[in-house]
Amino acid sequence: MANPPNGIVAYGIDTHASESQPTPSLRTWSAATQAIHADDHLNRIEDVAPPVHVATTFRYHDDPDQLIPSTDLSASLSDRHIYSRHTAPTTTRLEALLTPLLLAPPLTYSSGLSALHAAYVFLRPRRIAITAGYHGAHAVLKLHCRLTGATLLPLSCPAEDLHPGDVVHLETPLNPTGEALSIRHYAEKAHSRGAYLLVDSTFAPPGLQEPFRWGADVVMHSGTKYLGGHSDMLCGVLATRNKEWYKGLAEERAVLGSVMGGLEGWLGVRSVRTLEVRVRRQSENAGRLVGWLDKLLRGQDTGEREGEVIAGVVASVQHASLQHKDMAWLAEQMPNGFGPVFAISMRSERLARRLPSKLELFHHATSLGGVESLIEWRTMSDTTVDTRLLRVSVGVESWEDLRDDLMRGFTALWEEEKAAGEVVREKGT
């Protein structure tokens, strides 16, 4: 692993100066254990489940000798809350849980886009290299360019087009297809020119991908998705190993005001406890569904009728697990699974529009990452994609039940198309 550029420091748990530190054993625990116990040092009450803190302001110490002025930047972020636009008990606990999982100290925000906006306000790049992906990220960058005069470059631009302080914006896996890009490749490209690599790892949460291991300078998550995992909270996360950047982002977050509320922070703590078991199950389910569809499309499955049905209505399936030529680096980057999101392209817009209505177990809705499976005719929320594309976010249900539900939906469409074709032939005779 190459040394990170530009003053990036080695990760350490002690980034948060605090009177109560995590136990040294934390480093030896697995991610599943860390997700349960990484905030134990912040537990000041007898409750096993942490309470919801709704206070916006907090009393100062009664002892005048214990008062620490705001100019003392060594003051603890976790022991002395002052005002919830700066820090609060529940969001601090969430950040404590995320620290060992992300391998860097994080800051939480009110949404994924607010976190991304905060990153670009802080970094102030003149040029940003980016490819297609989440349309919301492109909307944020459009605003940034209008305010600052920055320009956008294609992700495939020559390295020579980048300059010190520029940003390579890498979303991997990509929205909405679930296909992956090499973090190491783009880290080397950015760092060769003194630029920074920002990785949006929303589609591959902790347990599936560790962007800092491959050279990321900043990692962003829309915590609304897998960190939340229950479709009931908005959250954004930025993490960096650069102590000065972390300090600057924390100060600017208080000014931007884009902090999580107390309830959302509590929901985040609840959710991260089960992150590993949820994401592993979701990713395994997605891999099995993608493998099943791919075999049928390539005529390698023994089910002749199933193959005929699938080939009649489905044009293609996209997912990182199908990037066979990239496995040399991809299996290293995502050793525990290739993500719970994939895309299905139907043979017509009509079929894509109608498939969600034929399904029982997949909710037709936008977003992703929840325990329930979702399917979205993507053009409902993203005008940039092919109108035949459906994005699938796989939940924790039985994959066989999900497979059977999809098969029933495909069969219903195939029979309708077949009947319509027969009607057309009858009219033409």
C-alpha positions, 0 to 999 in steps of 0.5 A, a space after each residue: 500500500 502506497 503512503 497517502 499523499 499531502 500530509 495524510 497521517 496514519 489512522 489512530 483511534 485517538 483522533 478524538 481527544 477524550 477523557 474516556 478512550 475506547 478500550 485498547 482491546 477495540 483494535 483486536 475485535 472483529 467488525 461485528 464486535 466493534 459495531 456493538 461495543 465501540 461506543 461503550 466508553 461513552 455509556 454513562 448510564 445503566 441502560 443497555 440500549 442508549 436513550 434518545 437525546 433531544 436536547 439542543 443545548 447542554 449545561 456547562 460544568 458547575 465547577 469554574 475551574 473545570 470550564 474549558 473555553 472554546 479556544 481550547 481546541 484540545 477539548 473533548 468532542 465526546 465528553 463536553 457537549 455545548 450545542 447540538 449544532 457542534 456535537 450531541 450525545 447520540 451522533 457522537 456515539 454513532 461516530 464512535 461506532 463508525 470510526 473502527 469500521 471506516 478505519 478513520 474518524 468520521 463526521 456525520 451529516 444530515 444527508 449524503 448530499 449534505 456530506 458531499 457538499 461539505 467535502 467540496 466546500 472544504 476542498 475547493 477544487 478547481 477541477 473535478 474528474 467524475 463519470 456517470 453515477 448518482 445524479 444527486 452528486 452531479 447536482 451538487 457539483 453543478 451547484 459547486 461549479 456555479 458558485 466557484 467556477 470549477 470545471 468538470 472533467 471526465 473520469 477518463 481524462 489524462 492525468 496531465 489534465 489534473 493539478 494539485 488540489 483537484 479532486 478525482 470523484 470516484 463512485 464505486 460501485 456505481 449507481 444504478 448498475 452496481 458495477 465497480 471501478 478500481 480505487 487503487 488505479 484512480 488513487 495513483 492517477 490523482 496522487 501522481 498530479 497532487 490531486 485528491 481521491 474522494 470515494 463515494 462508497 455508499 454501495 459498498 459499506 464497511 465489510 464489503 470495501 475499505 477505500 482507505 486501504 487502496 489510497 482514498 483521501 476522503 470517503 463518503 457514504 450516504 448513511 441513509 442507505 446501508 448504514 441506516 439499513 431500515 429506510 427510516 433515517 437520513 444520514 451522510 458521512 465523511 471520513 478522513 485520516 488527515 487530522 487537519 482536514 478532520 478538524 477543518 471539516 468539523 469546524 465548517 460543519 458547525 457553520 453549515 449547520 448540516 448536522 443529524 438530529 438526535 432521533 436520527 443519530 439514535 436510529 443510526 446507532 441502532 442500525 450500525 449494530 447489525 450492519 455486518 449481518 445485514 450487508 453480508 446477507 444482502 450481498 449474498 442474496 444479490 450475487 445469487 440472483 444475478 448469477 441465476 439471471 445471468 445463467 438463464 440469459 446465457 442459456 446455461 440453466 437447465 430450465 428451458 421454459 425459464 430461459 425462454 421467458 427470461 430471454 423474451 423479456 430481459 435484455 441484460 443484467 449488470 453487477 460487479 460480480 459479472 466483471 470477470 475480466 476485472 477479478 484480479 483487482 476486484 476480488 481484492 477490493 471487494 473480498 466479501 461480496 460485490 454489493 447488494 445492488 444490480 440493474 436489469 435492462 428489459 427489452 422495452 420501456 413498456 416491460 420496464 414500466 410494468 415489471 414492478 407491478 407484477 412483483 409481491 416482495 419488491 417494493 416499487 420505490 426509490 432509494 436502497 439499502 433497507 432490509 426490504 427489497 426494492 425495485 425502481 423503474 429508474 427513470 422515475 427519479 433519474 432522467 439520465 438513464 436508459 428508460 429500459 433500466 430497473 435498479 434492484 436493491 436486494 434485502 435480507 429476505 430468502 433469496 429463493 423467495 425473491 427469485 421466485 417472485 421475479 420469475 413470476 413477474 417475468 412470466 406474467 410479462 412474457 405471457 402478456 407479450 405473447 398474447 398481444 403478439 397473437 392478437 396482432 397476428 389474428 388481426 393481420 389475417 
